[in-house]
Amino acid sequence: MAEAETEGAGATAVDPVCQMTVAVADDTPTSVHGGQAYYFCCVPCQKAFDKDPARYLP
């Protein structure tokens, strides 16, 4: 699941590249693909996703 699992404080999401659970905050690396926001543990995961989103999406 790439979407934030809860809204507001304490929201988490699963990084679609490495499957790590990340806390969603203002400084969390984020990309939008197909109108959906995806959150990442780090910029390298975000860049890998941006390069080839289809590789990481079901």
PyMOL commands that set and color helices and strands:
alter all, ss='L'
color gray80, all
select helices_A, chain A and resi 43-51+53-56
alter helices_A, ss='H'
color red, helices_A
select strands_A, chain A and resi 12-14+21-23+30-33+36-39
alter strands_A, ss='S'
color yellow, strands_A
deselect
rebuild
show_as cartoon
